[in-house]
Amino acid sequence: MSHRNARTTLEGRRLIVRRHREERWPQAHIAAAMGISRNCVRKWLDRYEAEGDAGLEDRSSRPHHSPTRTSAEVEAQVVELRHRERRGPEWLGAELGVPARTVSRILARHQVPPLAALDPITGEVIRASKVTAVRYERAKPGELVHMDVKKLGKIPPGGGWRADSQTYANHHSRLDKTPIGYDYVHSLVDDHTRLAYSEVLEDEKGETCAAFLARAAAYVATYGITRIEEVMTDNAWAYKWSLRAVVADLGARQIFIQPYCPWQNGKVERLNRTLLIEWAYRQVFTNNQDRTAALAPWLEHYNTHRRHSALGGRPPISRLLPT
């Protein structure tokens, strides 16, 4: 494969052939003009003679033969012993007479999960990996919506350290230890359009989540998404047992991400991050009420004006109205 300092790219190799065959340059002159050796010029001319234009393409630098590679029988022994004993490369290598580094490469080649991802008793995979992170997008609005909650610390009177870091550090943090609690930012995102709806609520209990879903469905309906087919959430208790009635009323089906795989609900997780950057921490709020009041105008901007990279630089509403 061509690297960043390569003297000859595919077009450069074609230039070598053209200068030699059509313009009748001597090979030595071609080499001098292009800053390469005569052997390099000869190599590409020979490949062109043998294979035509296909001979000028990049080739893998992988050797045709690897005589010192570990045999298939030994690799099978390593994998079988790993599955049976669930031990690390050092132990496996000592048992089989194979260097630990080689054992690590064999396990990686056979895509054997690390011990940290396995149950120590059963050997079953208990920690998910991002091999499940498959990018997708539903074909139409309302086909799938994502739902989640983000816990956000409330703002103390006066704005806390963000508003006056020196005074707060020297006095307030030492004198007033009263807990200020949290806000719970509930959000819903349509998979196809990225249309979003969020509310700041007092908790994340089941009835609160269910009521939010009903209001969120009514909100997206004002933009023309009158039918929600599936609702995706994580496996929180409030979602698993308290949304059934609302989901049924919507005529939808509830689906859950795999445990410990938050990226499967990635569209709303990304909204949570955007909320923090562009709303919650974009400016210094001196009280909690001001921050909460700023959410609705920001959402309006997000849905109707803010450019979204996944939508080709257009806002979510562009997928709902003629543009």
C-alpha positions as CSV (number, residue, x, y, z in Angstrom):
1,M,0.0,0.0,0.0
2,S,1.2,3.5,-0.7
3,H,2.4,5.4,2.4
4,R,2.6,9.1,3.0
5,N,6.3,9.4,1.8
6,A,5.9,7.1,-1.3
7,R,7.5,8.4,-4.4
8,T,5.2,6.5,-6.7
9,T,1.4,6.4,-6.4
10,L,-0.8,4.7,-9.0
11,E,-0.8,7.7,-11.2
12,G,3.0,8.0,-10.8
13,R,3.4,4.4,-12.0
14,R,1.3,5.1,-15.0
15,L,3.5,8.1,-15.7
16,I,6.5,5.8,-15.7
17,V,4.9,3.6,-18.3
18,R,3.7,6.5,-20.4
19,R,7.1,8.1,-20.5
20,H,8.8,4.8,-21.4
21,R,6.4,3.5,-23.9
22,E,4.9,6.6,-25.5
23,E,7.5,9.3,-25.0
24,R,10.5,6.9,-25.4
25,W,12.4,8.2,-22.3
26,P,15.3,6.1,-21.2
27,Q,14.8,4.3,-17.9
28,A,17.7,6.2,-16.3
29,H,16.1,9.5,-17.2
30,I,12.7,8.5,-15.8
31,A,14.4,7.4,-12.5
32,A,16.2,10.8,-12.2
33,A,13.2,12.8,-13.0
34,M,11.0,11.1,-10.5
35,G,13.7,10.7,-7.8
36,I,13.5,6.9,-7.7
37,S,15.9,4.1,-8.5
38,R,16.3,2.4,-11.8
39,N,15.3,-0.9,-10.2
40,C,12.0,0.7,-9.2
41,V,11.4,1.9,-12.7
42,R,12.2,-1.6,-14.1
43,K,9.9,-3.3,-11.5
44,W,6.8,-1.3,-12.6
45,L,7.6,-1.7,-16.3
46,D,7.9,-5.4,-15.8
47,R,4.7,-5.6,-13.9
48,Y,2.9,-3.6,-16.6
49,E,4.3,-5.9,-19.3
50,A,3.0,-9.0,-17.4
51,E,-0.3,-7.8,-16.1
52,G,-1.2,-4.6,-17.9
53,D,-2.8,-1.7,-15.9
54,A,-3.8,-4.1,-13.1
55,G,-0.1,-4.7,-12.4
56,L,0.3,-1.1,-11.3
57,E,-2.2,-1.4,-8.4
58,D,-1.1,-1.5,-4.8
59,R,-0.5,-5.0,-3.4
60,S,-0.5,-6.3,0.2
61,S,2.9,-6.5,1.8
62,R,1.8,-9.6,3.6
63,P,4.2,-12.5,2.7
64,H,3.0,-15.3,0.6
65,H,4.4,-17.8,3.1
66,S,4.9,-17.6,6.9
67,P,7.1,-20.7,7.7
68,T,7.5,-19.7,11.3
69,R,3.8,-19.2,12.0
70,T,2.3,-21.3,14.8
71,S,0.7,-24.4,13.4
72,A,-3.0,-24.8,13.3
73,E,-2.8,-27.7,15.7
74,V,-1.1,-25.6,18.4
75,E,-3.5,-22.7,17.8
76,A,-6.4,-25.1,18.3
77,Q,-4.8,-26.3,21.6
78,V,-4.4,-22.8,22.8
79,V,-8.0,-21.9,22.1
80,E,-9.4,-25.1,23.6
81,L,-7.3,-24.7,26.8
82,R,-8.4,-21.1,27.1
83,H,-12.1,-22.0,26.9
84,R,-11.6,-24.9,29.3
85,E,-9.4,-23.3,32.0
86,R,-10.1,-19.6,31.4
87,R,-6.5,-18.6,32.2
88,G,-4.3,-15.8,30.8
89,P,-1.5,-16.0,28.2
90,E,1.3,-16.4,30.8
91,W,-0.3,-19.6,32.2
92,L,-1.4,-20.9,28.8
93,G,2.0,-20.4,27.3
94,A,3.8,-22.2,30.2
95,E,1.4,-25.1,29.9
96,L,1.8,-25.5,26.1
97,G,5.4,-24.4,25.7
98,V,4.4,-21.3,23.6
99,P,5.6,-17.7,24.3
100,A,2.9,-15.7,26.1
101,R,3.1,-13.0,23.4
102,T,2.3,-15.7,20.8
103,V,-0.6,-16.9,22.9
104,S,-2.0,-13.3,22.9
105,R,-1.8,-13.1,19.1
106,I,-3.5,-16.5,18.7
107,L,-6.4,-15.5,21.0
108,A,-6.8,-12.1,19.2
109,R,-6.7,-13.9,15.8
110,H,-9.5,-16.2,16.9
111,Q,-11.4,-13.3,18.4
112,V,-11.4,-14.9,21.9
113,P,-12.9,-12.3,24.4
114,P,-10.6,-11.1,27.2
115,L,-11.0,-12.7,30.7
116,A,-12.3,-9.4,32.1
117,A,-15.4,-9.8,29.8
118,L,-16.2,-13.3,31.1
119,D,-18.1,-14.7,34.0
120,P,-15.4,-16.4,36.2
121,I,-17.7,-19.3,36.9
122,T,-19.5,-20.0,33.7
123,G,-17.2,-18.5,31.2
124,E,-20.1,-16.7,29.5
125,V,-19.6,-13.2,28.1
126,I,-21.0,-10.7,30.6
127,R,-19.4,-7.5,29.5
128,A,-20.6,-6.3,26.1
129,S,-18.2,-4.9,23.6
130,K,-18.7,-2.4,20.8
131,V,-18.9,-5.1,18.2
132,T,-22.7,-4.5,18.6
133,A,-22.3,-0.8,17.6
134,V,-23.8,-1.0,14.1
135,R,-24.8,2.3,12.6
136,Y,-28.4,2.4,11.3
137,E,-31.2,4.8,10.5
138,R,-34.9,4.0,10.2
139,A,-36.5,4.8,6.9
140,K,-39.4,7.0,8.0
141,P,-40.4,9.3,10.9
142,G,-42.0,7.6,13.9
143,E,-40.7,4.1,13.0
144,L,-38.5,4.2,16.1
145,V,-38.0,6.7,18.9
146,H,-35.2,6.6,21.6
147,M,-35.9,7.6,25.2
148,D,-33.5,8.3,28.1
149,V,-32.9,10.3,31.3
150,K,-29.9,12.5,32.1
151,K,-29.3,13.4,35.8
152,L,-28.0,16.9,36.2
153,G,-27.0,18.7,39.4
154,K,-29.1,21.6,40.4
155,I,-27.7,25.1,40.5
156,P,-27.2,26.5,44.0
157,P,-28.4,30.1,44.9
158,G,-26.1,32.6,43.3
159,G,-24.9,30.2,40.6
160,G,-22.3,28.3,42.6
161,W,-18.6,28.2,41.6
162,R,-19.3,28.7,38.0
163,A,-20.7,32.2,38.7
164,D,-18.1,33.2,41.4
165,S,-15.5,30.5,41.7
166,Q,-13.2,32.3,44.1
167,T,-15.9,33.4,46.6
168,Y,-17.6,30.0,46.4
169,A,-14.3,28.1,47.0
170,N,-13.3,30.3,50.0
171,H,-16.6,30.6,51.8
172,H,-19.8,28.9,50.5
173,S,-18.4,25.4,50.0
174,R,-17.1,25.4,53.6
175,L,-20.2,26.9,55.3
176,D,-23.2,25.5,53.5
177,K,-23.2,21.7,53.1
178,T,-27.0,21.5,52.3
179,P,-27.6,19.0,49.4
180,I,-29.1,20.8,46.5
181,G,-30.2,17.7,44.6
182,Y,-30.6,16.9,41.0
183,D,-32.7,17.7,38.0
184,Y,-33.7,14.8,35.7
185,V,-33.7,15.7,32.0
186,H,-36.0,13.3,30.2
187,S,-35.5,13.2,26.4
188,L,-37.0,11.5,23.4
189,V,-35.5,11.5,19.8
190,D,-37.0,10.3,16.6
191,D,-34.6,8.0,14.9
192,H,-35.1,9.1,11.3
193,T,-35.5,12.9,11.7
194,R,-33.6,13.4,14.9
195,L,-36.5,15.5,16.1
196,A,-36.0,15.9,19.9
197,Y,-38.1,16.7,22.9
198,S,-36.9,17.2,26.5
199,E,-38.2,18.2,29.9
200,V,-36.6,18.9,33.2
201,L,-38.5,16.9,35.9
202,E,-38.0,16.2,39.6
203,D,-37.4,12.5,39.4
204,E,-37.1,9.4,37.2
205,K,-39.8,7.3,38.7
206,G,-42.0,5.1,36.6
207,E,-45.1,7.3,36.6
208,T,-42.9,10.3,35.7
209,C,-41.4,8.5,32.8
210,A,-44.7,7.3,31.5
211,A,-46.3,10.8,31.7
212,F,-43.3,12.2,29.9
213,L,-43.6,9.7,27.1
214,A,-47.2,10.7,26.6
215,R,-46.3,14.4,26.4
216,A,-43.4,13.7,24.1
217,A,-45.7,11.7,21.7
218,A,-48.1,14.7,21.7
219,Y,-45.2,17.0,20.9
220,V,-43.8,15.1,17.9
221,A,-47.4,14.8,16.6
222,T,-47.4,18.6,16.2
223,Y,-44.6,18.1,13.7
224,G,-46.5,15.5,11.8
225,I,-45.2,12.3,13.5
226,T,-48.6,11.0,14.5
227,R,-47.7,7.3,14.6
228,I,-44.9,5.9,16.8
229,E,-44.2,2.2,16.0
230,E,-41.3,1.4,18.4
231,V,-39.9,2.9,21.6
232,M,-36.3,2.0,22.5
233,T,-35.1,2.4,26.1
234,D,-32.4,1.0,28.4
235,N,-33.3,-1.6,31.0
236,A,-34.0,0.7,33.9
237,W,-36.8,-0.5,36.2
238,A,-38.9,2.6,35.5
239,Y,-38.8,1.9,31.8
240,K,-39.2,-1.8,31.9
241,W,-42.4,-1.9,34.0
242,S,-44.0,1.5,33.9
243,L,-44.3,2.4,30.2
244,R,-46.4,-0.6,29.1
245,A,-49.8,1.2,29.3
246,V,-48.6,4.4,27.5
247,V,-46.8,2.3,24.8
248,A,-49.9,0.3,24.3
249,D,-52.1,3.4,24.0
250,L,-49.7,4.7,21.3
251,G,-50.1,1.4,19.4
252,A,-46.3,0.9,19.6
253,R,-43.9,-1.8,20.7
254,Q,-41.3,-1.3,23.4
255,I,-37.8,-2.6,22.7
256,F,-34.7,-2.7,25.0
257,I,-31.0,-2.3,24.4
258,Q,-28.7,-5.1,25.5
259,P,-27.4,-4.7,29.0
260,Y,-24.3,-2.5,29.3
261,C,-24.6,-1.4,25.7
262,P,-25.6,2.3,26.0
263,W,-24.3,3.0,22.4
264,Q,-27.3,1.0,21.1
265,N,-29.4,3.9,22.3
266,G,-26.7,6.3,20.9
267,K,-28.9,8.9,19.3
268,V,-30.5,10.0,22.5
269,E,-27.2,9.5,24.4
270,R,-25.6,11.9,21.9
271,L,-28.5,14.4,22.5
272,N,-27.7,14.2,26.2
273,R,-24.2,15.3,25.5
274,T,-25.3,18.1,23.2
275,L,-27.8,19.3,25.8
276,L,-24.9,19.6,28.3
277,I,-22.6,21.5,25.9
278,E,-25.1,23.8,24.2
279,W,-27.7,24.4,26.9
280,A,-26.8,23.5,30.5
281,Y,-23.1,24.6,30.4
282,R,-23.2,27.1,27.5
283,Q,-23.6,30.1,29.8
284,V,-23.5,30.8,33.5
285,F,-26.9,30.5,35.1
286,T,-27.3,32.1,38.5
287,N,-30.3,30.0,39.5
288,N,-32.0,26.7,38.5
289,Q,-35.2,28.3,37.2
290,D,-33.3,30.3,34.5
291,R,-31.6,27.2,33.3
292,T,-34.8,25.2,33.1
293,A,-36.6,28.1,31.3
294,A,-33.8,28.2,28.7
295,L,-34.4,24.6,27.6
296,A,-37.6,25.1,25.5
297,P,-36.1,27.9,23.3
298,W,-33.0,25.8,22.8
299,L,-35.1,22.8,21.7
300,E,-36.9,25.0,19.2
301,H,-33.6,26.1,17.8
302,Y,-32.3,22.5,17.8
303,N,-35.3,21.2,15.9
304,T,-35.7,24.0,13.4
305,H,-32.4,25.8,12.8
306,R,-29.4,23.9,14.3
307,R,-27.4,22.1,11.6
308,H,-27.1,18.4,12.3
309,S,-24.1,16.5,10.9
310,A,-26.0,13.2,10.4
311,L,-28.6,15.1,8.3
312,G,-26.1,16.6,5.9
313,G,-25.9,19.9,7.8
314,R,-29.7,20.4,7.9
315,P,-32.0,20.7,11.0
316,P,-34.3,17.8,12.0
317,I,-37.4,19.7,10.6
318,S,-35.9,19.4,7.1
319,R,-37.0,15.7,7.1
320,L,-40.5,16.6,8.0
321,L,-41.3,19.6,5.7
322,P,-40.7,20.2,2.0
323,T,-37.3,21.8,1.5
